[in-house]
Amino acid sequence: MATDTTVAPPGAPAGAPRAGRRPALRRDGRYASVFLAPSLGGLALFTLFPTAMALGISLFDWPVFGERTFQGFGNYSHLMHDPVFRRVVLNTVLFVVLYVPLNVVVSLGLAVWLGPQIRGRQMFRVLFFIPVMTPMVANVMVWRLLFQPGGLIDGGLESWFGIDAPNFLGSSNWAMPAIVAMSIWQGFGYNFLVFSAAIDQVPQSQLESAQIDGAGPLQRFRYITWPMITPSMFFATTMTLITSFQVFAQPFILTQGGPGVATQTIVMYVYNQGWQFLQMGLASAAGWVLFVIIMGITAIQFVGQKRWVNYDV
Amino acid sequence: MTSETNSAARKVRSGVSHTLLVLVAIAFLGPLVYAVSTSLKPADEVFTATPHLFGSEIRWKNYADAFTFAPFDRYFLNSLLVAVAGTLVVVAASSMSAYAFARLKFRGREQLFVLFLGTLMVPQEVLIVPMYWLMQALGWVDSYWALILPWAFTAFGTFLLRQFFLTIPAELEEAARVDGCGPFGTFLRIMLPLARPAIAVLTVFTFISFWGSFLWPLIIINSVEDKGTVPLGLAQFVGQQGTQWNLMMAASIMAMLPTVLLVVLLQKHLVRGLLVTGLGGR
């Protein structure tokens, strides 16, 4: 506190009149520790300590029951050589690569389309937001039925278009696209809201005068709307990237990771290692690999933003 | 003349645009409509050669039958208990720490706040293994405590409420202090009532995230029939032979209803809160 110049003389009686800021600081400090105690205690016990502990556990052969032995980086090198883990990382990356761009295109496209001139856009905002908030498991259950042989998609294709649909969830070609499709339906409403709110901030007068000057819709988007929504775009892509690496419930319930391990994801691997095979050390190491991937992606995003994100407007 | 054709063209375009949007809305709602429709059909009419919106009868009884097919009454009570208790802890703890960060002066405040925000970066998947070990050590495996407490201290609520507290004019508090109100009095009688909109947003989002939480209950609850939450109960259907799809859809719809109601009723507040804070879902 550089401004804190009034220091009470040593030995001054406590509570001396006009004692300056230092006692106020001390008094506030005492209250602050009371106000902070629950959160600080909870975070220390349930976040900080487990984070460090996770790193520790990942260095051990740590079965749920039985002897624990120090491994060094053994678990990590096991993961690097485990064909299942490699496949699981590839699956997760494939999900991210399909899901994030599609999500952004769908949500941004709809947000641009549903501009301020559209009647009832508040209704669309609420509508698209519903599956974001409803329990993921319930959403996935509905789509499991949709994809079922004889379900709406299969039956509809067959009886309305005469197409013999594949068994989506049982096919190694179709299972991942099915998971991506379900996830986009569930998740795009969030980014839609973010983009929609950003587009609200674009002044209509600028768009109109550009139109009078003969700029087409694409040009207006490129040169007026886009620069103004890049901060939202940065936020949305970063958040969507982070959460999509953590995909779990969709493959867990739609396909159980199958067929084979074709749709198993990193988080499913963590779950399987920890609570099916009871290898906590491996599970923890896999969790840390995911954490490092997420931190790396976030760092790249933050470094890269200088090139395209415009905070001046 | 040109302006007339322009406005006519604009009308046509707007008409086409609105029609297409209705189609988009229908396609988007399709899965939910299909779920509702299935939840009202007799079991043997779920899969038919041609999809039908209605079965031979509208079976409301499916909704009651879902409760006898699996103990969904129990699941709903458990979910309600966990979500309400968890939300209370979150709101109490984060409003207190938010007040300290927004209003009290103490050494290391900025550094501590950065540490708080830093914890938001750690994904749940890293924490579940040591958290499970911690629960074992505390004897909390398969307990309500384990469902409620471990995730009730996130920095998110602190951040959200701090941002809101900062917008409250300091004069209001000073007036209270002059009247002899200490920090606790100011916090309870001035800050909390003024922060009601932000607290409402935090309450709803926290409730919804507890309500939908799946991975952690899946790990920590062994006696699903006794302590299972709604998502766990739903997941029990998976893998069973001869799934009762109509009952399962009835249960899924019921699991969705409370959250849908909250979203529809509080839409404006939620949207604002969401955009202010950039909440990342669950």
Boltz contact constraints between the chains, C-beta under 6 A:
constraints:
  - contact:
      token1: [A, 25]
      token2: [B, 105]
      max_distance: 6.0
  - contact:
      token1: [A, 28]
      token2: [B, 104]
      max_distance: 6.0
  - contact:
      token1: [A, 28]
      token2: [B, 105]
      max_distance: 6.0
  - contact:
      token1: [A, 28]
      token2: [B, 106]
      max_distance: 6.0
  - contact:
      token1: [A, 29]
      token2: [B, 106]
      max_distance: 6.0
  - contact:
      token1: [A, 31]
      token2: [B, 104]
      max_distance: 6.0
  - contact:
      token1: [A, 31]
      token2: [B, 183]
      max_distance: 6.0
  - contact:
      token1: [A, 32]
      token2: [B, 100]
      max_distance: 6.0
  - contact:
      token1: [A, 32]
      token2: [B, 104]
      max_distance: 6.0
  - contact:
      token1: [A, 32]
      token2: [B, 106]
      max_distance: 6.0
  - contact:
      token1: [A, 35]
      token2: [B, 96]
      max_distance: 6.0
  - contact:
      token1: [A, 35]
      token2: [B, 99]
      max_distance: 6.0
  - contact:
      token1: [A, 35]
      token2: [B, 100]
      max_distance: 6.0
  - contact:
      token1: [A, 36]
      token2: [B, 97]
      max_distance: 6.0
  - contact:
      token1: [A, 36]
      token2: [B, 100]
      max_distance: 6.0
  - contact:
      token1: [A, 38]
      token2: [B, 93]
      max_distance: 6.0
  - contact:
      token1: [A, 39]
      token2: [B, 93]
      max_distance: 6.0
  - contact:
      token1: [A, 39]
      token2: [B, 97]
      max_distance: 6.0
  - contact:
      token1: [A, 39]
      token2: [B, 153]
      max_distance: 6.0
  - contact:
      token1: [A, 39]
      token2: [B, 158]
      max_distance: 6.0
  - contact:
      token1: [A, 42]
      token2: [B, 153]
      max_distance: 6.0
  - contact:
      token1: [A, 43]
      token2: [B, 119]
      max_distance: 6.0
  - contact:
      token1: [A, 43]
      token2: [B, 153]
      max_distance: 6.0
  - contact:
      token1: [A, 46]
      token2: [B, 150]
      max_distance: 6.0
  - contact:
      token1: [A, 46]
      token2: [B, 153]
      max_distance: 6.0
  - contact:
      token1: [A, 47]
      token2: [B, 119]
      max_distance: 6.0
  - contact:
      token1: [A, 50]
      token2: [B, 127]
      max_distance: 6.0
  - contact:
      token1: [A, 50]
      token2: [B, 130]
      max_distance: 6.0
  - contact:
      token1: [A, 50]
      token2: [B, 131]
      max_distance: 6.0
  - contact:
      token1: [A, 51]
      token2: [B, 122]
      max_distance: 6.0
  - contact:
      token1: [A, 53]
      token2: [B, 130]
      max_distance: 6.0
  - contact:
      token1: [A, 54]
      token2: [B, 126]
      max_distance: 6.0
  - contact:
      token1: [A, 54]
      token2: [B, 129]
      max_distance: 6.0
  - contact:
      token1: [A, 54]
      token2: [B, 130]
      max_distance: 6.0
  - contact:
      token1: [A, 57]
      token2: [B, 129]
      max_distance: 6.0
  - contact:
      token1: [A, 126]
      token2: [B, 267]
      max_distance: 6.0
  - contact:
      token1: [A, 130]
      token2: [B, 260]
      max_distance: 6.0
  - contact:
      token1: [A, 130]
      token2: [B, 263]
      max_distance: 6.0
  - contact:
      token1: [A, 133]
      token2: [B, 208]
      max_distance: 6.0
  - contact:
      token1: [A, 133]
      token2: [B, 259]
      max_distance: 6.0
  - contact:
      token1: [A, 133]
      token2: [B, 263]
      max_distance: 6.0
  - contact:
      token1: [A, 134]
      token2: [B, 256]
      max_distance: 6.0
  - contact:
      token1: [A, 134]
      token2: [B, 259]
      max_distance: 6.0
  - contact:
      token1: [A, 135]
      token2: [B, 212]
      max_distance: 6.0
  - contact:
      token1: [A, 135]
      token2: [B, 231]
      max_distance: 6.0
  - contact:
      token1: [A, 135]
      token2: [B, 255]
      max_distance: 6.0
  - contact:
      token1: [A, 136]
      token2: [B, 212]
      max_distance: 6.0
  - contact:
      token1: [A, 137]
      token2: [B, 214]
      max_distance: 6.0
  - contact:
      token1: [A, 137]
      token2: [B, 231]
      max_distance: 6.0
  - contact:
      token1: [A, 137]
      token2: [B, 234]
      max_distance: 6.0
  - contact:
      token1: [A, 137]
      token2: [B, 235]
      max_distance: 6.0
  - contact:
      token1: [A, 138]
      token2: [B, 252]
      max_distance: 6.0
  - contact:
      token1: [A, 138]
      token2: [B, 255]
      max_distance: 6.0
  - contact:
      token1: [A, 138]
      token2: [B, 256]
      max_distance: 6.0
  - contact:
      token1: [A, 141]
      token2: [B, 234]
      max_distance: 6.0
  - contact:
      token1: [A, 141]
      token2: [B, 252]
      max_distance: 6.0
  - contact:
      token1: [A, 142]
      token2: [B, 31]
      max_distance: 6.0
  - contact:
      token1: [A, 142]
      token2: [B, 35]
      max_distance: 6.0
  - contact:
      token1: [A, 142]
      token2: [B, 252]
      max_distance: 6.0
  - contact:
      token1: [A, 145]
      token2: [B, 245]
      max_distance: 6.0
  - contact:
      token1: [A, 146]
      token2: [B, 31]
      max_distance: 6.0
  - contact:
      token1: [A, 150]
      token2: [B, 47]
      max_distance: 6.0
  - contact:
      token1: [A, 152]
      token2: [B, 34]
      max_distance: 6.0
  - contact:
      token1: [A, 152]
      token2: [B, 51]
      max_distance: 6.0
  - contact:
      token1: [A, 155]
      token2: [B, 51]
      max_distance: 6.0
  - contact:
      token1: [A, 156]
      token2: [B, 51]
      max_distance: 6.0
  - contact:
      token1: [A, 159]
      token2: [B, 50]
      max_distance: 6.0
  - contact:
      token1: [A, 197]
      token2: [B, 275]
      max_distance: 6.0
  - contact:
      token1: [A, 235]
      token2: [B, 278]
      max_distance: 6.0
  - contact:
      token1: [A, 239]
      token2: [B, 280]
      max_distance: 6.0
  - contact:
      token1: [A, 246]
      token2: [B, 123]
      max_distance: 6.0
  - contact:
      token1: [A, 248]
      token2: [B, 215]
      max_distance: 6.0
  - contact:
      token1: [A, 249]
      token2: [B, 214]
      max_distance: 6.0
  - contact:
      token1: [A, 253]
      token2: [B, 238]
      max_distance: 6.0
  - contact:
      token1: [A, 267]
      token2: [B, 125]
      max_distance: 6.0
  - contact:
      token1: [A, 270]
      token2: [B, 125]
      max_distance: 6.0
  - contact:
      token1: [A, 274]
      token2: [B, 129]
      max_distance: 6.0
  - contact:
      token1: [A, 275]
      token2: [B, 219]
      max_distance: 6.0
  - contact:
      token1: [A, 280]
      token2: [B, 129]
      max_distance: 6.0
  - contact:
      token1: [A, 283]
      token2: [B, 129]
      max_distance: 6.0
  - contact:
      token1: [A, 284]
      token2: [B, 129]
      max_distance: 6.0
  - contact:
      token1: [A, 287]
      token2: [B, 125]
      max_distance: 6.0
  - contact:
      token1: [A, 287]
      token2: [B, 126]
      max_distance: 6.0
  - contact:
      token1: [A, 290]
      token2: [B, 125]
      max_distance: 6.0
  - contact:
      token1: [A, 291]
      token2: [B, 123]
      max_distance: 6.0
  - contact:
      token1: [A, 291]
      token2: [B, 126]
      max_distance: 6.0
